Amino acid sequence: MTTSRPIRASIDLAALRHNFAVARRLAGAAKIWAVIKADAYGHGQFQVAQALYDLTDGYALLETETAVALRERGHRQPILLLEGFFAPEDIAALVHFDLTPTLHHHTQLDMLAAAPKRPISACIKLNTGMNRLGFRPQEVGAVRQRLQELGIHRLTLMNHFAEADTSVGIREPLLRVQQLRASDAGAGLPVSLANSAALIRYPESRGGAEDWVRPGIMLYGGSPFSDTTAAAIGLQPVMTLASRLIGIQTLQVGERVGYGGTFQTEKPMRIGIVACGYADGYPRHAPTGTPIAVAGVATRTLGRVSMDMLAVDLGDIPQAKVGSPVTLWGVGEGGTVDADAVAAAAGTISYELFCAVAPRVPRQWQGA
């Protein structure tokens, strides 16, 4: 897609591959499912899958139709459906395209029992405390037996850590998994436990050669931790959201900026207007002071974000003019801005920033 507006999202596939190499090094002997759900966190699922084709052991995503499209594009690696399947008519595609569903509820087992053909592999999702999806550990023995009776013998135990990114850590849920694996119900089954946070911080969650890890946000250059930057982990930003100044105003003392006049000047100042707003996916709730860069200089946003525009402080950037480059996040001509810092200022996480970039923003891929 092309547009006359200057806003662009640039995706650096070389940085993506660099971040995957970091995940590979941390994973050790374990295999990797590269998580490409939500259109690869807004980075383009098919472009990301192709960039990782010769690196990853498999892909993890949500929709059966996306998995089928990957198969039709020549991807032969295992594909994990993180929420499994949603209706009986999905099962034929699982079988035909050799997809691995995540099983998390007895209704899915009933649908499999009624199907004339069934997949040969599956993940049994464990509820070890997050309380979203999954079977309780005490249910696994019966679930495993039923799946084996249905001819599904290639099974993996999977859980998701709710607090791997906090000081609480993974001790309690990991203990539940270990106890299950030490019992007859879970004996001999490989596991998939580590998300990005656990992969980075908890080596005991990674597993061995038969096990899998599932890096997500770290592949895209975001940190899963509020107290550790992506750069400190050795990650590189993959997405850069960039635009340009389309207007400049010179304000006097006491003038206000934007809807609701939430920012008021205390001295004469120049402000710039950027072609980017909440309809482009920039968070409307980002307050005055959110980091941004103009013409290579770090600065701040001012006032309330509009649908198509936002204001920036040009007080320390006398060289700024209409047409000057702006970096909303990432590494661009306008400067370098940490997406995690933008997200923190807006009270959210970089996952949401990346996923929220609107379809009207053109994406450009480079560095393949």
C-alpha positions, 0 to 999 in steps of 0.5 A: 500500500502507498499513501501520500501521508509521510507515516511509515512502519519499517520492519528490519528483518535483519534485526529480527534474525539477530533477535532470533539468534539471541533466543537460540543461544538461550534455548540451548538444546531445546527446539523453538516455536517462533511465535507469529500470532497477531500478524507477528505482533504487527510485523507481518506474519508471512514476511516474518515466517519467511525471514525465519524459515531457515532458522526456526524449528516451528511456528506458533500462531492462532488461526487455522487459516493462517497455518494453512496459508503457511503450508501453501507457501511451502513452510514444512516446519511444525505449526502449533495452534496456540488456542487449538481449534474452535469447531469440528469443521476445523479438524479436517484441516489439522489432519490434512496440513499436519497442524498441532492443536493445543487442547485445553478443554474437554469439549475439544476432546469430544469433537476429536472423538466424533471426527472420522480422522484426527491429527497425530500430534497435540499439546496438552495445555496445563492450567498451573495458575494463570486460570485462562485455558488448560487442564488442571494437572490432576486431569492430565492422566485421563486426558492423555489416556483418552487421546491415546485411545483416539490415536493421538500419541505424539503429545507435549505438555504446555503451560504459560507462566503468568508472572515470569516477567515479575519478581514472583517468577515461575517457582510455583507453576514450574513445581507443578509441571515437575511433579506432573512429569514425575508421575505416571500421568506426565511421564515421558512427555516433552514440555513447552514452558518458556515464553520470552521472559522465562527463556531470558531469566529462568534457564530451568524452564528451557528443557532439553532436546525433546522440549520446546520454547516459545519466544514472542516479544523478544523476537521483535525487539521488545523487553518482557520486563519493566526493569530491563531494557531490550538493549540490555538483553542484546535485542535490536528494535525490529519495527520503526514507526516514523513520520514527518512534521507537517506544521509548526506553531509559535506559542506565547505564554499561557497558550494551550495545545490540542483537544481539551487544552491539557498542555499549557505553555509556561514560556514562549515555545515552538511546537511541531505537528506530526502526521501520526495519531490514534487512528494510526495506532499511536496510543491516545492516552500517551501523556505529555512527556512521552518520548519522541525524536525529531531531526535526530534530537530526543524530545517529548510529546505535548497535549492530547493525541488527536486522530491524525496528529500529535504535537511535539516540543521543538524548544531544543530543536531550532533546526526543525522545520516542516518536513523534518523526520520524526521517529515515534519509536524504533531507529529512524532518520528522526532519531532513536526512541525505545518502544518500551519507553513509549509504552511505559509512558502511555501505561501499556506495553510494547506488545500493544504498540506493535499490534495496534499499528493501523492497516492504513500505515504502510509497512516496508520490509528490509534486510531480508 
